[in-house]
């Protein structure tokens, strides 16, 4: 479904649009609608922005796909890695950034340190390191220790089980007797009590994108109206964006090795069509960002159009998702500042970027590719589906869309919904995910209208 972020392109360069804005007039009855806090002008004939709709919003959670990517974070994060506002998480990250320093050093200049007097088990496990520019001893995080061991082919799990004097001797031997001196990039943070924490041991060309810089983008999004998502009410099939954010329901996380953020613009729904009962079919814009300034993962942004989040923070009714990432190479900071950050803010703030997505929906609904059962079966078979699954998808589509027994999918939109509806009935997660992906790829048969 590569139809939502064409403004980013392969290199994440924002395509600046200078489309003429005209007053709302003669809008089609099946127009794509975005609810805003106040009326504004149209972007094109199929897209308009109107006054805010009243919450909670009725949503059809049988449509689209689902994702547990946020739920996994919500389930696994301890209390001290959860934050209830962008102000609190940004304050935490900026304070750490102010105390963090990066250096390039020679591996042979690293000296391992152990306590002079080992009286307790804690003393026996304490291992420090000094290097030029560190201004005293630095103590490894588990992540940095693993990075160093991997760099010099040292078995990290075995080293963890050794007392610090023996581990120091083994590691020192590896550092001093490597075939060539390796240049390293290290990142350490000075604590307020004067203790240094070594958080990163990487190659010299590692390009640091600070966690606080990623959080700064989301602080801007928060100012635009993006927020921690609300909840689905399964009893009546509605989504309520109103929520008191607590550590138990937040989607803002940060640790000593990464940051993971998710905000959604769920007070301004986008209407992409009608439900079988004639009520609006709403989706919301959600933006996810994750980063690790210490090399635990890439800088990643994901954008979703989906229908709601449940209490377990799963996303439901996803109609579109796009992902792009930046490796922490030498040019990573420049790419983030000049390409990724402006692209995300352009996407979040510009209604024209929504029109790109809605154009795809309109085109998919208008493009008829089958007429009757025979052509419908033939289309799915050409995409690799079996006849049995095709008939199951027709049945699931009829149930979801409340169609008659003699009706069959006709448009690209119909077939995408049919396949994803049937996928939800598959009891095996891996197979279900593969089918959902195959269903969304059907939309690649249409392109955005220029």
Secondary structure, DSSP 8 states (H G I E B T S, - for coil): -TTS-TTTTTTT---------B---S--TT-EEEE-SS---BSBTTEEEES---SSEE--TTSSEEE-HHHHHHHH--GGGEESSHHHHHHHHHHHHHTEEEEEEEGGG-EEE--SS--SHHHHT--EEE-TTSSS-EEE-HHHHHHHHHHTT--HHHHHHS-HHHHHHHHHHHHHTSSS--EEEEEEEE-TTS-EEEEEEEETT-----HHHHHHHHHHHHHTT-BS--EEETTTTEEE------TTT--EEE-SS-EEEEEEEEEEEEEEEE-TTS-EEEEEEEEEEEE-TTSSS-EEEEEEEESEE-TT--EEEE-EEEEEEE--STTHHHHIIIIIHHHHHHHHH-HHHHHHHHHHHHHHHH-B---SHHHHHHHHHHTT--HHHHHHHHHHHHHHHT--TT----BHHHHHHHHHHHHTT-S-HHHHHHHHHHHHHGGGGS----
